[in-house]
Amino acid sequence: MISTLELRHIIESAFLPLSCTCRVNPDGYLSVQIFDQPSGRVDLFVTGISTTELVSSSAICSLVSELRAELQAGRDNLHIKKPISMAS
């Protein structure tokens, strides 16, 4: 089994040059915050990730892939222009 410290390091390093902070709660759930350090803008914040399943490199890679997809989806949504409705 991988240690909590190693798990945090792997996940946090995967999102460079963005900053990533991982915290493991006493109940074994992980929270991940990915943000732009200079501006402080939070790009993604996910909680409730169970660490019991993160016991192999492939499981950790899958998690990182899912987080990257969520991060990209959030960025894509920022670029969607919605029509402005004119109230009469």
N, CA, C and O of each residue as an XYZ file, in Angstrom:
352
protein
N       0.851     -1.185      0.000
C       0.000      0.000      0.000
C       0.893      1.242      0.000
O       1.928      1.278      0.665
N       0.482      2.236     -0.742
C       1.239      3.485     -0.848
C       0.902      4.388      0.340
O      -0.240      4.431      0.798
N       1.894      5.095      0.822
C       1.652      5.971      1.972
C       0.878      7.219      1.540
O       0.882      7.599      0.369
N       0.227      7.832      2.500
C      -0.522      9.060      2.240
C       0.391     10.156      1.711
O       0.008     10.909      0.816
N       1.576     10.246      2.253
C       2.536     11.259      1.815
C       2.928     11.052      0.356
O       2.991     12.013     -0.411
N       3.193      9.806     -0.032
C       3.541      9.508     -1.425
C       2.366      9.786     -2.357
O       2.543     10.341     -3.441
N       1.186      9.403     -1.935
C      -0.014      9.627     -2.733
C      -0.214     11.113     -2.992
O      -0.470     11.525     -4.123
N      -0.096     11.904     -1.951
C      -0.245     13.357     -2.094
C       0.800     13.910     -3.050
O       0.478     14.730     -3.909
N       2.037     13.474     -2.912
C       3.118     13.969     -3.765
C       2.865     13.633     -5.239
O       3.064     14.481     -6.109
N       2.435     12.422     -5.519
C       2.171     12.006     -6.900
C       1.069     12.858     -7.511
O       1.217     13.359     -8.626
N      -0.029     13.025     -6.792
C      -1.162     13.786     -7.327
C      -0.802     15.261     -7.468
O      -1.102     15.872     -8.494
N      -0.172     15.831     -6.466
C       0.178     17.255     -6.519
C       1.165     17.547     -7.645
O       1.081     18.598     -8.281
N       2.089     16.643     -7.895
C       3.077     16.834     -8.962
C       2.465     16.700    -10.351
O       2.994     17.250    -11.317
N       1.372     15.985    -10.455
C       0.754     15.722    -11.756
C       0.148     16.964    -12.395
O      -0.122     16.965    -13.596
N      -0.070     18.011    -11.627
C      -0.767     19.181    -12.158
C       0.124     20.407    -12.318
O      -0.371     21.506    -12.564
N       1.433     20.226    -12.179
C       2.348     21.348    -12.408
C       2.194     21.847    -13.837
O       2.025     21.009    -14.722
N       2.238     23.115    -14.129
C       2.687     24.230    -13.308
C       1.600     24.819    -12.400
O       1.877     25.741    -11.634
N       0.369     24.301    -12.477
C      -0.642     24.748    -11.523
C      -0.281     24.213    -10.146
O       0.473     23.248    -10.023
N      -0.814     24.833     -9.135
C      -0.610     24.350     -7.772
C      -1.732     23.384     -7.423
O      -2.882     23.573     -7.819
N      -1.383     22.365     -6.691
C      -2.358     21.366     -6.278
C      -2.102     21.037     -4.815
O      -0.970     20.767     -4.415
N      -3.158     21.064     -4.030
C      -3.061     20.722     -2.617
C      -3.985     19.549     -2.341
O      -5.176     19.603     -2.649
N      -3.437     18.494     -1.761
C      -4.220     17.324     -1.377
C      -4.225     17.221      0.137
O      -3.211     17.439      0.799
N      -5.383     16.888      0.664
C      -5.507     16.668      2.103
C      -6.285     15.375      2.316
O      -7.267     15.101      1.626
N      -5.831     14.596      3.272
C      -6.536     13.368      3.618
C      -7.164     13.562      4.988
O      -6.472     13.843      5.967
N      -8.480     13.410      5.046
C      -9.216     13.536      6.302
C      -8.954     12.308      7.175
O      -8.522     11.272      6.670
N      -9.209     12.415      8.472
C      -9.020     11.265      9.366
C      -9.846     10.041      8.953
O      -9.472      8.908      9.256
N     -10.968     10.269      8.261
C     -11.801      9.144      7.833
C     -11.317      8.509      6.532
O     -11.960      7.597      6.013
N     -10.176      8.990      5.995
C      -9.576      8.371      4.821
C     -10.025      8.916      3.487
O      -9.755      8.311      2.450
N     -10.706     10.048      3.493
C     -11.146     10.644      2.238
C     -10.230     11.795      1.851
O      -9.774     12.568      2.694
N      -9.978     11.884      0.562
C      -9.050     12.852      0.007
C      -9.809     14.043     -0.567
O     -10.867     13.879     -1.175
N      -9.268     15.230     -0.374
C      -9.780     16.415     -1.070
C      -8.632     16.974     -1.896
O      -7.484     16.997     -1.452
N      -8.957     17.423     -3.101
C      -7.961     17.939     -4.035
C      -8.392     19.324     -4.481
O      -9.522     19.522     -4.928
N      -7.489     20.276     -4.356
C      -7.730     21.643     -4.815
C      -6.632     21.989     -5.817
O      -5.444     21.922     -5.500
N      -7.043     22.361     -7.032
C      -6.103     22.754     -8.080
C      -6.337     24.228     -8.348
O      -7.463     24.654     -8.603
N      -5.259     25.005     -8.290
C      -5.421     26.451     -8.401
C      -4.206     27.089     -9.045
O      -3.130     26.496     -9.121
N      -4.408     28.315     -9.507
C      -3.343     29.125    -10.075
C      -2.753     29.951     -8.943
O      -3.418     30.839     -8.408
N      -1.514     29.665     -8.579
C      -0.910     30.310     -7.407
C      -0.824     31.830     -7.525
O      -1.201     32.524     -6.580
N      -0.339     32.383     -8.657
C      -0.209     33.847     -8.707
C      -1.536     34.589     -8.509
O      -1.591     35.602     -7.811
N      -2.600     34.076     -9.130
C      -3.881     34.778     -9.034
C      -4.735     34.283     -7.872
O      -5.619     35.001     -7.405
N      -4.480     33.062     -7.401
C      -5.299     32.486     -6.348
C      -6.588     31.869     -6.853
O      -7.400     31.390     -6.061
N      -6.786     31.877     -8.173
C      -8.011     31.343     -8.779
C      -8.065     29.822     -8.598
O      -7.135     29.113     -8.982
N      -9.144     29.336     -8.021
C      -9.338     27.894     -7.850
C      -9.992     27.358     -9.116
O     -11.083     27.784     -9.493
N      -9.314     26.423     -9.766
C      -9.818     25.840    -11.003
C     -10.641     24.580    -10.758
O     -11.549     24.270    -11.529
N     -10.326     23.856     -9.693
C     -11.056     22.630     -9.389
C     -10.918     22.322     -7.902
O      -9.832     22.432     -7.332
N     -12.024     21.938     -7.284
C     -12.003     21.509     -5.883
C     -12.906     20.291     -5.768
O     -14.109     20.373     -6.016
N     -12.319     19.164     -5.390
C     -13.058     17.907     -5.295
C     -12.831     17.321     -3.904
O     -11.704     17.291     -3.410
N     -13.903     16.860     -3.283
C     -13.802     16.234     -1.964
C     -14.415     14.838     -2.015
O     -15.080     14.472     -2.984
N     -14.182     14.079     -0.973
C     -14.828     12.775     -0.842
C     -14.231     11.668     -1.689
O     -14.921     10.699     -2.006
N     -12.963     11.787     -2.063
C     -12.304     10.752     -2.852
C     -11.779      9.690     -1.882
O     -10.948      9.984     -1.022
N     -12.258      8.482     -2.023
C     -11.839      7.401     -1.127
C     -10.409      6.973     -1.448
O     -10.079      6.709     -2.604
N      -9.576      6.907     -0.433
C      -8.188      6.490     -0.634
C      -8.034      4.971     -0.593
O      -6.972      4.450     -0.933
N      -9.072      4.261     -0.186
C      -8.966      2.801     -0.078
C      -8.753      2.137     -1.436
O      -8.193      1.043     -1.510
N      -9.197      2.790     -2.509
C      -9.049      2.217     -3.845
C      -7.781      2.687     -4.548
O      -7.458      2.188     -5.626
N      -7.062      3.629     -3.965
C      -5.867      4.178     -4.603
C      -4.625      3.419     -4.138
O      -3.736      3.990     -3.506
N      -4.577      2.131     -4.458
C      -3.494      1.273     -3.975
C      -2.521      0.853     -5.075
O      -1.523      0.188     -4.798
N      -2.804      1.234     -6.309
C      -1.913      0.865     -7.409
C      -1.627      2.090     -8.262
O      -2.348      3.086     -8.206
N      -0.572      2.001     -9.046
C      -0.234      3.129     -9.919
C      -1.320      3.356    -10.961
O      -1.581      4.499    -11.337
N      -1.957      2.291    -11.432
C      -3.018      2.474    -12.428
C      -4.241      3.156    -11.820
O      -4.901      3.944    -12.499
N      -4.554      2.874    -10.570
C      -5.681      3.537     -9.907
C      -5.393      5.016     -9.706
O      -6.279      5.853     -9.877
N      -4.158      5.340     -9.345
C      -3.778      6.748     -9.162
C      -3.788      7.468    -10.504
O      -4.245      8.608    -10.591
N      -3.287      6.809    -11.556
C      -3.310      7.404    -12.902
C      -4.742      7.657    -13.366
O      -5.028      8.680    -13.989
N      -5.628      6.732    -13.064
C      -7.037      6.913    -13.429
C      -7.632      8.118    -12.718
O      -8.369      8.898    -13.321
N      -7.317      8.271    -11.443
C      -7.807      9.427    -10.695
C      -7.271     10.720    -11.295
O      -8.029     11.668    -11.502
N      -5.977     10.766    -11.576
C      -5.378     11.966    -12.165
C      -6.033     12.270    -13.511
O      -6.303     13.432    -13.815
N      -6.291     11.247    -14.315
C      -6.955     11.445    -15.610
C      -8.357     12.017    -15.435
O      -8.763     12.919    -16.168
N      -9.090     11.491    -14.463
C     -10.438     12.001    -14.188
C     -10.390     13.454    -13.730
O     -11.205     14.269    -14.161
N      -9.448     13.779    -12.866
C      -9.322     15.157    -12.383
C      -8.941     16.099    -13.523
O      -9.448     17.218    -13.599
N      -8.050     15.650    -14.409
C      -7.677     16.476    -15.567
C      -8.873     16.712    -16.483
O      -9.052     17.812    -17.006
N      -9.689     15.682    -16.674
C     -10.890     15.830    -17.500
C     -11.855     16.831    -16.870
O     -12.425     17.668    -17.571
N     -12.041     16.752    -15.557
C     -12.908     17.707    -14.856
C     -12.351     19.124    -14.949
O     -13.098     20.085    -15.132
N     -11.050     19.239    -14.824
C     -10.389     20.540    -14.927
C     -10.609     21.131    -16.312
O     -10.937     22.311    -16.438
N     -10.431     20.320    -17.350
C     -10.623     20.787    -18.721
C     -12.085     21.134    -18.985
O     -12.377     22.129    -19.650
N     -13.000     20.324    -18.472
C     -14.428     20.595    -18.658
C     -14.805     21.927    -18.025
O     -15.594     22.684    -18.590
N     -14.251     22.213    -16.865
C     -14.515     23.498    -16.210
C     -13.987     24.659    -17.019
O     -14.626     25.707    -17.096
N     -12.829     24.483    -17.620
C     -12.258     25.544    -18.455
C     -13.068     25.731    -19.723
O     -13.286     26.860    -20.161
N     -13.520     24.626    -20.319
C     -14.324     24.720    -21.536
C     -15.630     25.453    -21.269
O     -16.092     26.217    -22.116
N     -16.232     25.231    -20.104
C     -17.487     25.893    -19.758
C     -17.316     27.394    -19.593
O     -18.269     28.150    -19.785
N     -16.121     27.834    -19.242
C     -15.881     29.269    -19.102
C     -15.924     29.984    -20.439
O     -16.192     31.184    -20.497
N     -15.660     29.252    -21.517
C     -15.586     29.865    -22.837
C     -16.899     29.785    -23.609
O     -16.983     30.269    -24.738
N     -17.912     29.187    -23.020
C     -19.216     29.111    -23.676
C     -19.921     30.443    -23.480
O     -20.106     30.910    -22.356
N     -20.304     31.037    -24.586
C     -21.002     32.317    -24.500
C     -22.501     32.058    -24.526
O     -23.018     31.366    -25.403
N     -23.174     32.621    -23.558
C     -24.617     32.472    -23.483
C     -25.263     33.737    -24.036
O     -24.776     34.842    -23.796
N     -26.353     33.576    -24.772
C     -27.025     34.764    -25.292
C     -27.605     35.606    -24.160
O     -28.080     35.083    -23.152
N     -27.555     36.877    -24.346
C     -28.115     37.805    -23.366
C     -29.565     38.049    -23.739
O     -29.864     38.459    -24.861
N     -30.466     37.797    -22.799
C     -31.878     38.040    -23.086
C     -32.203     39.485    -22.729
O     -31.814     39.991    -21.677
N     -32.904     40.111    -23.608
C     -33.282     41.509    -23.410
C     -34.688     41.545    -22.823
O     -35.651     41.121    -23.462
N     -34.791     42.044    -21.634
C     -36.104     42.176    -20.995
C     -36.774     43.438    -21.513
O     -36.140     44.486    -21.635
N     -38.047     43.329    -21.814
C     -38.749     44.516    -22.316
C     -39.638     45.128    -21.274
O     -40.298     46.133    -21.537
